Amino acid sequence: MTPKRRLDVRRTIEVNSEFDVAFPAMNALATVVACYGLFENSPAVVIGAMIIAMLLGPISGVGLGLVDKNNNLLREAALHWQGA
């Protein structure tokens, strides 16, 4: 992997771990879908809700913050993830 590619990947992870309008909207929709799946006793619908939820960005940000010892990224991603 080239150094430029590594920087691109790191920047993508940092951008995806930021809080934006899509994050609470998609997680709210995932919550509605999960509730429907629970009421209908449908594991497939609950798993579908997990796929809709946008939690991978903050989790990746926490991981990158730990690996790079980047306390700012770690703090922001952890707060973002905690608010999910």
N, C-alpha and C positions, 0 to 999 in steps of 0.2 A: 504494500500500500504506500503510495507516495505521500510526502508531507502535506501537499496541497489537499489531497483527498482526506487525510486525517483531520485537517482543519475544517474542511467542509462538513464532515460527519459530526465533529464536535459542535460546530455552529448550529447544525440542524437539530441536534439534541437540545441545545440551549434554547433555541426558538420554540421547540415543541414543549418545553417544560414551563413556558411562560403562561401566565393567566390571561385569557382573552374571552370574548363573548361566547365563542363556540363551546368552551369547556363546560360552563354551568348549564347551557341549553341542552347539550347532548347528554350530560349526566342526568338532567331532569327527565328527559325522554327515556333514558335507560331505566330510571327508577319506575316510571309509569309502566313500561314493558315488563319489568321484573315483578311488579305488584300484580299485573294481569296474569303472569305466569304462575305466581303463587296461588292466586284465587282459583285458577283453572287447573291447578295441580299438574302443571306441564313443565318438566325439567328442560325440555328443548327451548321453550320460550325464555326461561330464566338464563340459560346459557347464551341465548341470543342477546339478552340484555347486557350480559357481561361483554359481549363483543362490541356492542354499541357504545358502552362507557369508554370515555377517553382518559384512561388511567395510565397508559403506557408512557406518555410523555413525561409526567412528573416522576414516575418510577425510574426512567432512564436518566433524568436529570439528577436524581439523588445518587444513582450509581456513578455517573460521571463526576459529580462533585466529590464523592468519596475517593475515586481513583486519582483525580487531579489535585486533591486537597484544596479545592476551590470552595471556601466557606460560604461565599455569597451565593453561588449556584446551589449549593447544598441547602442553605437556609430557605431560599426562594422556592426551590422544588419541593422541599419537605412541607413548607407551609401550604403550597398549592395542593399537594397530595393529601395533606391532612384535612383540607377544606372540602375534599371530594365526598 
